[in-house]
Amino acid sequence: MIRTKIVATMGPACSDVQTIHAMLDAGVDVCRLNFSHGTLEQHLAMLKNIHQAAVRAEHPIAVLGDLCGPKIRLGQVSDIDGTGGMAIQTGEELIIQRQPIIGQNRRVSSTYPGLIDDVRIGDRVLIEDGLLRFVVTDKNYNEIRCQTTAGGVLKTGKGINLPHTPINLPSITDRDWQCVEWAIENDLDYLALSFVRRADEIQLLREHLRNRVSDIHIIAKIEKAEAIEQIDAIIEAADGLMIARGDLGVEMDVAEVPIIQKDLIRRCQSAGKPVIVATQMLQSMIEHSSPTRAEVSDVANAIFDGTDAVMLSGETSVGKFPVGAVHTMAHVAQVTEQYIVSSGLNKESPLKLRTMQLSAAIANGVRRIAEDLKIRLVVVYSQTGATARIFSKSRLSPPIVALSSDHRALRRMAMHWGVIPQEMPPPRHMNELVNNVDEMLRQRKFAEAGERIVVVAGSSLGTPGTMNGIVLHTVGERYQTGGAEVQ
């Protein structure tokens, strides 16, 4: 079993139940619905297939909805010479106007009329992830004029990035709010908030979810330079991060992205929050059955950095080998993790928590017990998943089996590194917990008779955030302490 979690983007290439089940069986823990593509009706059909496939999976599967955010795109562009759009050469002038038009004669529009107001002379305008690059040379109320510094073909709907230009767009668009309501109605586990700039944008979504009595967790997507400047406040406000390296590499110097990745992972480790590394991890597998050596190194490097999860995007949503991409990701993770453990590189990062300090202290103690006594598994009763999250960040050598009776908590725990979520009703006392765990582990072949495990529970079993009971248990032996109920 691998510790690193795999997030797979769903799409036309993996829309049937059989393919989804094969992907789950290959190692997918979280299914991502990208609201930037497809209708809500199409996402509902996909969600039903995910649920059907998940019934046959051996572990809970989380579903993450990825909001579009304030993404600016080119308006409609004429296909003049069969290239799929309008060619523009380096050195030529491009005009972007306020009013919508069908682009031709080096004049186009965008999906955001306010772009004309926001950009300044000298600002950069990047199109299609920076493949086409421009500099603003002049502007008036109706249009901006740009010099082309890297030409190409302008195509309908391609993304526009404005590095270091403050944009007066709301972080959550009208379309996003529709998707949020859909996510609440369909009981999604995570929502990814795109193009986050400040912590108050996360708090706005959090307040809306609370008002709708929803406990969906929020993942902040880091893809703008402004977010890096506010990163500590963003991490504190969010339930986790996604390092969206595609737009981040356009907004910032691409050479800085690996450094930012390492720094953000380290900060999330200290804060006890999960982190996902995303974008182009096995990009070549959209078309080819095997990855490049550089892609394999990229996945392994993210795991060495300490990420909780790695994400597949086009590889699974539109690629030719969706199941193969998952198998490849899982294999790279397995080999990398084996090396990390055998080399003693799985060092814990000091947790800097404002809450749950007791849980963190006990997790550190369990880590030392596991190392000294060659423990097979650590079992944690974690009703909400909060304790399991803290144990995950302690980077224990043995896997963590996290127990709960809350189906939502179990699905959310699918995101946490090293955690195997398993359903179990709240036990009345420690005797019952340990003996039920013993039976469950042997039935599911997680452990064999004679192997040692550590069982951790709170003074009030099933009560969120409480934890002060540790039992060292040998599998196959009956556990008995007198049977007094734990109060």
C-alpha positions in Angstrom: 0.0 0.0 0.0 1.3 3.4 -0.9 1.2 6.4 1.5 1.0 9.2 -1.1 -2.5 9.9 -2.2 -3.5 10.1 -5.9 -6.0 12.7 -7.2 -7.4 11.9 -10.6 -9.3 14.4 -12.8 -12.5 12.9 -14.3 -13.5 13.4 -17.9 -14.5 11.8 -21.2 -11.6 9.3 -21.1 -12.8 7.8 -17.8 -16.5 8.4 -17.7 -17.8 4.7 -17.6 -18.0 2.8 -14.3 -15.6 0.1 -15.4 -12.8 2.5 -16.2 -13.4 4.4 -12.9 -13.3 1.2 -10.9 -10.1 0.2 -12.6 -8.6 3.6 -11.7 -9.7 3.3 -8.1 -8.3 -0.2 -8.0 -5.0 1.1 -9.4 -4.6 3.6 -6.6 -6.9 6.7 -7.0 -8.1 8.1 -3.6 -9.7 11.3 -4.7 -11.8 12.0 -7.9 -11.6 15.6 -9.1 -14.5 17.2 -11.0 -13.2 20.2 -13.0 -16.1 22.7 -13.2 -14.1 24.6 -15.9 -15.3 22.0 -18.3 -18.6 20.4 -18.8 -22.1 21.1 -17.5 -23.5 20.3 -14.1 -25.7 17.7 -15.7 -22.6 16.0 -17.0 -20.8 16.2 -13.7 -23.9 14.7 -12.0 -23.7 11.7 -14.4 -20.0 11.4 -13.6 -20.6 11.6 -9.9 -23.2 8.8 -10.0 -20.6 6.6 -11.8 -18.0 7.5 -9.2 -20.3 6.4 -6.4 -21.2 3.2 -8.2 -17.5 2.4 -8.7 -16.6 3.4 -5.2 -19.0 0.8 -3.7 -16.6 -1.9 -5.0 -13.5 -0.1 -3.8 -11.6 -1.3 -0.7 -11.4 2.1 0.8 -13.5 5.4 0.9 -13.1 7.7 -2.1 -13.3 11.4 -1.8 -14.7 13.8 -4.4 -13.2 17.2 -5.0 -15.0 19.9 -7.0 -12.6 22.4 -8.6 -14.2 25.8 -9.1 -13.4 27.8 -12.2 -12.5 31.1 -10.4 -12.0 34.4 -12.2 -10.2 33.0 -15.2 -10.0 35.4 -18.2 -10.2 33.9 -21.6 -10.0 35.1 -25.2 -13.3 35.7 -26.9 -14.3 34.1 -30.2 -11.5 34.2 -32.8 -12.0 33.5 -36.5 -10.3 30.4 -38.0 -8.8 32.3 -40.9 -6.4 29.8 -42.5 -7.3 26.5 -41.0 -4.8 26.8 -38.1 -7.6 26.8 -35.5 -7.4 30.6 -35.0 -5.6 33.7 -36.1 -1.9 33.8 -36.5 0.1 36.7 -35.2 3.8 37.3 -35.7 6.4 38.6 -33.2 6.7 42.3 -33.6 3.1 42.8 -34.8 0.5 44.8 -32.9 -2.5 43.2 -31.2 -5.5 45.2 -30.2 -7.8 43.8 -27.4 -11.0 45.7 -27.2 -13.7 46.1 -24.6 -16.7 45.2 -26.7 -17.1 41.5 -27.7 -16.2 40.7 -31.3 -15.2 37.8 -33.5 -11.5 38.2 -33.6 -9.8 39.0 -36.9 -7.3 41.4 -38.4 -5.2 41.3 -35.2 -8.1 42.6 -33.1 -9.7 40.5 -30.4 -11.8 40.7 -27.3 -11.9 38.8 -23.9 -14.4 37.4 -21.5 -13.6 40.2 -19.1 -14.3 43.7 -20.4 -12.7 45.3 -17.3 -9.3 44.0 -18.5 -9.0 47.3 -20.4 -9.3 49.2 -17.1 -7.0 47.0 -15.1 -3.9 46.8 -17.2 -1.3 49.5 -17.3 1.1 50.5 -20.1 4.2 48.2 -19.7 2.2 45.3 -18.3 2.6 41.8 -19.8 -0.3 39.9 -21.3 0.2 36.2 -21.6 -2.1 33.9 -23.6 -2.3 30.1 -23.7 -0.1 29.5 -20.6 2.5 32.0 -21.9 3.0 30.5 -25.4 2.0 33.9 -26.8 3.4 36.9 -25.1 2.6 40.6 -25.4 3.4 44.0 -23.8 0.9 46.8 -23.4 2.1 49.9 -25.3 -1.0 52.1 -25.3 -4.6 52.2 -24.0 -7.8 54.2 -24.0 -11.4 53.5 -22.7 -12.2 51.2 -25.6 -9.1 49.1 -26.1 -5.5 48.4 -25.3 -2.7 48.1 -27.9 0.0 45.4 -27.4 3.3 44.6 -29.1 3.8 40.9 -29.7 7.0 39.6 -28.1 6.3 35.9 -28.9 3.9 35.1 -31.7 1.7 32.1 -32.4 -2.0 31.3 -33.1 -4.7 33.1 -31.1 -7.5 30.6 -30.5 -11.0 30.9 -29.1 -11.2 30.5 -25.3 -7.5 30.3 -24.5 -6.6 31.6 -21.1 -5.2 35.1 -20.5 -2.8 35.7 -17.7 -1.8 39.2 -16.4 1.2 38.7 -14.1 1.4 41.3 -11.3 -1.6 43.2 -12.6 -4.3 43.6 -9.9 -7.6 42.3 -11.3 -10.9 43.7 -10.1 -12.8 40.4 -10.5 -14.5 38.7 -7.6 -12.6 35.5 -6.5 -15.9 33.6 -6.6 -17.9 34.2 -9.8 -21.7 33.7 -10.4 -20.8 30.5 -12.1 -18.8 29.4 -9.1 -21.7 30.0 -6.7 -23.9 27.8 -8.8 -21.2 25.1 -8.6 -20.9 25.6 -4.8 -24.7 25.0 -4.4 -24.4 21.9 -6.6 -21.5 20.6 -4.5 -23.6 21.1 -1.3 -26.6 19.4 -2.8 -24.5 16.4 -3.9 -22.4 16.1 -0.8 -19.0 16.7 -2.2 -16.1 16.3 0.2 -13.7 19.1 -1.0 -14.0 22.4 -3.0 -10.9 23.8 -4.6 -11.0 27.6 -4.8 -9.1 28.9 -7.8 -6.9 31.9 -8.2 -6.9 32.6 -4.4 -5.3 36.0 -3.6 -6.2 36.6 0.0 -7.4 34.7 3.1 -10.7 36.7 3.2 -11.7 35.0 -0.1 -11.5 31.6 1.6 -13.4 33.0 4.6 -16.2 34.2 2.3 -16.7 30.7 0.9 -16.4 29.2 4.4 -19.1 31.5 5.8 -21.4 30.6 2.9 -20.9 26.8 3.6 -21.6 27.3 7.3 -24.8 29.2 6.5 -25.8 26.2 4.3 -24.9 23.8 7.1 -22.2 22.2 5.0 -18.8 20.9 6.3 -17.2 20.7 2.8 -13.5 21.3 3.2 -11.8 24.1 1.2 -8.6 23.6 -0.7 -6.9 26.9 -1.7 -5.3 26.7 -5.2 -2.0 28.6 -5.3 -1.5 29.9 -8.8 -1.0 33.7 -8.4 1.9 35.8 -7.2 -0.4 37.7 -4.8 -1.2 34.4 -3.0 2.5 33.8 -2.3 2.7 37.2 -0.6 -0.2 36.2 1.7 0.6 32.5 2.0 0.6 32.1 5.8 -2.8 33.6 6.2 -4.2 31.6 3.3 -2.8 28.3 4.8 -4.4 29.2 8.2 -7.8 30.0 6.6 -7.9 26.9 4.2 -8.2 23.2 5.0 -5.4 22.4 2.6 -3.5 23.7 -0.5 -3.2 22.7 -4.1 0.0 23.9 -5.8 -1.3 24.6 -9.3 2.0 24.8 -11.1 0.5 25.6 -14.6 -0.8 29.1 -13.9 1.7 29.6 -11.2 4.5 29.1 -13.7 2.9 31.6 -16.0 2.3 34.2 -13.3 5.8 33.9 -11.9 9.3 33.1 -13.1 9.0 29.4 -14.0 12.5 28.8 -12.4 11.0 29.7 -9.1 8.2 27.1 -9.2 10.2 24.2 -7.8 11.4 26.4 -4.9 7.9 27.6 -4.2 6.7 24.0 -4.3 9.2 22.9 -1.6 8.4 26.0 0.6 4.6 25.5 0.4 4.9 21.8 1.2 7.1 22.6 4.2 4.6 25.3 5.5 1.7 22.9 5.1 3.6 20.2 7.1 4.2 22.7 9.9 0.5 23.8 9.9 -0.8 20.2 9.8 -2.7 20.8 6.5 -2.7 18.5 3.5 -1.1 19.7 0.2 -1.5 18.5 -3.4 1.1 18.9 -6.1 -0.6 19.3 -9.5 -0.2 20.0 -13.2 1.7 18.2 -15.9 3.0 15.5 -13.6 2.7 12.8 -16.3 1.7 15.1 -19.2 3.2 12.9 -22.0 0.9 10.0 -21.0 -2.0 11.9 -22.5 -0.7 10.6 -25.8 1.9 7.9 -24.9 1.7 4.7 -22.8 4.8 5.5 -20.8 6.1 8.7 -19.2 9.3 10.7 -19.8 12.2 10.3 -17.3 11.8 13.9 -16.3 8.1 13.3 -15.4 9.0 10.3 -13.2 11.6 12.5 -11.5 9.0 15.2 -11.0 6.6 12.8 -9.2 9.4 11.4 -7.1 10.7 14.8 -6.2 7.2 15.9 -5.0 7.1 12.8 -2.8 10.6 13.5 -1.4 9.4 17.1 -0.7 6.7 15.6 1.5 3.5 16.2 -0.5 0.3 14.5 0.7 -1.0 13.9 -2.8 -0.1 14.1 -6.4 -2.6 14.9 -9.1 -3.3 13.8 -12.6 -5.2 16.2 -14.9 -5.4 15.7 -18.6 -3.7 12.3 -18.2 -6.9 10.8 -16.9 -9.6 13.2 -18.1 -8.8 13.2 -21.8 -5.8 11.0 -22.1 -5.5 7.7 -24.0 -4.2 5.7 -21.0 -6.2 6.9 -17.9 -5.7 3.6 -16.0 -2.1 3.3 -17.1 -1.4 6.8 -15.9 -2.7 5.9 -12.4 -0.7 2.6 -12.4 2.5 4.6 -13.3 1.9 7.2 -10.6 1.3 4.6 -8.0 4.4 2.6 -9.0 6.6 5.7 -8.8 5.1 6.5 -5.4 5.7 3.0 -4.1 9.3 2.8 -5.2 10.1 6.3 -3.9 8.4 5.6 -0.5 10.3 2.4 -0.1 13.6 4.2 -0.6 12.6 7.0 1.8 11.8 4.5 4.6 14.8 2.3 4.0 17.1 5.3 3.9 15.6 6.9 7.1 14.6 10.0 5.2 11.0 10.1 6.4 11.8 12.9 8.9 8.9 14.6 10.6 8.5 18.3 10.3 7.9 20.2 13.6 4.2 20.9 13.9 3.4 24.5 14.8 -0.3 24.2 15.8 -2.5 26.7 17.6 -4.9 23.8 18.6 -4.6 20.1 19.1 -1.2 20.3 20.7 -2.0 17.2 22.8 -2.7 15.2 19.7 0.6 16.4 18.1 2.5 15.4 21.3 1.0 12.0 21.4 1.6 11.5 17.7 5.3 12.3 18.3 5.4 9.7 21.1 3.7 7.1 19.0 6.3 7.7 16.2 9.1 6.9 18.6 7.3 3.7 19.8 6.8 2.6 16.2 10.5 3.1 15.4 11.8 1.4 18.5 9.4 -1.6 18.5 8.9 -2.3 14.8 5.2 -1.7 14.9 3.1 -3.1 12.0 0.3 -0.5 12.1 -0.9 2.5 14.1 -4.7 2.5 14.6 -6.4 5.8 15.5 -10.1 6.3 16.4 -10.7 9.7 14.7 -14.4 10.5 14.5 -13.9 13.8 12.5 -10.6 12.9 10.9 -8.7 15.7 12.8 -6.6 13.4 14.8 -5.8 11.3 11.8 -4.6 14.5 10.0 -2.2 15.3 12.8 -0.8 11.7 12.8 -0.4 11.9 9.1 1.8 14.9 9.4 4.0 13.1 11.9 5.2 10.9 9.0 5.0 7.6 10.9 6.8 4.6 9.3 3.9 2.2 9.7 0.6 3.0 7.9 -2.2 4.6 9.9 -5.6 3.0 10.0 -8.1 5.7 10.9 -11.5 4.6 12.3 -14.7 6.6 12.3 -18.4 6.1 12.0 -18.8 9.3 10.0 -18.9 8.6 6.3 -18.0 12.2 5.4 -15.0 12.1 7.7 -13.8 8.8 6.2 -14.0 10.2 2.7 -12.1 13.3 3.6 -9.4 11.2 5.3 -8.7 9.7 1.8 -6.7 12.9 1.1 -4.2 12.4 4.0 -0.8 10.9 3.5 -0.4 7.4 5.0 -4.0 7.1 6.3 -6.2 4.1 5.5 -9.8 5.2 6.5 -12.0 2.4 7.8 -15.6 2.5 9.1 -16.2 1.3 12.7 -19.0 2.3 15.1 -18.0 4.1 18.3 -16.9 1.5 20.9 -18.0 1.8 24.5 -14.6 1.3 26.1 -11.0 0.5 25.3 -11.4 -3.3 25.6 -14.1 -3.2 22.9 -12.1 -0.9 20.6 -8.9 -3.0 20.8 -10.6 -6.3 20.3 -12.8 -5.0 17.4 -9.6 -3.6 15.8 -7.8 -6.9 16.2 -10.7 -8.8 14.4 -11.0 -6.2 11.7 -7.2 -6.1 10.9 -7.1 -9.9 10.5 -10.2 -10.1 8.4 -8.9 -7.5 6.0 -5.4 -8.9 6.0 -3.9 -5.7 7.3 -2.0 -7.5 10.0 -1.3 -11.1 11.0 -1.3 -12.8 14.4 1.9 -12.0 16.4 2.4 -8.6 14.8 2.4 -5.6 17.1 0.1 -2.6 16.6 -0.5 0.6 18.5 -4.1 1.7 19.2 -4.8 5.3 20.1 -8.1 6.6 21.4 -9.5 9.5 23.5 -10.7 9.7 27.0 -14.2 9.9 25.4 -14.2 7.5 22.5 -15.8 9.1 19.5 -15.6 12.6 20.8 -13.7 14.9 18.3 -10.3 16.1 19.2 -9.8 14.1 22.4 -6.9 11.6 22.6 -5.0 10.3 25.6 -5.1 6.5 25.5 -2.4 4.4 23.9 -2.4 0.6 23.9 0.5 -1.6 22.6 -1.2 -4.7 21.4 -0.1 -8.0 19.8 -2.5 -9.1 17.1 -4.3 -12.4 17.9 -4.3 -11.9 21.6 -7.4 -11.1 23.6 -7.1 -7.6 25.2 -8.6 -7.1 28.7 -8.1 -4.4 31.2 -11.1 -4.9 33.5 -13.7 -3.6 31.0 -14.5 -0.3 32.7 -16.2 2.1 30.4 -14.1 5.1 29.3 -15.8 8.3 30.4 
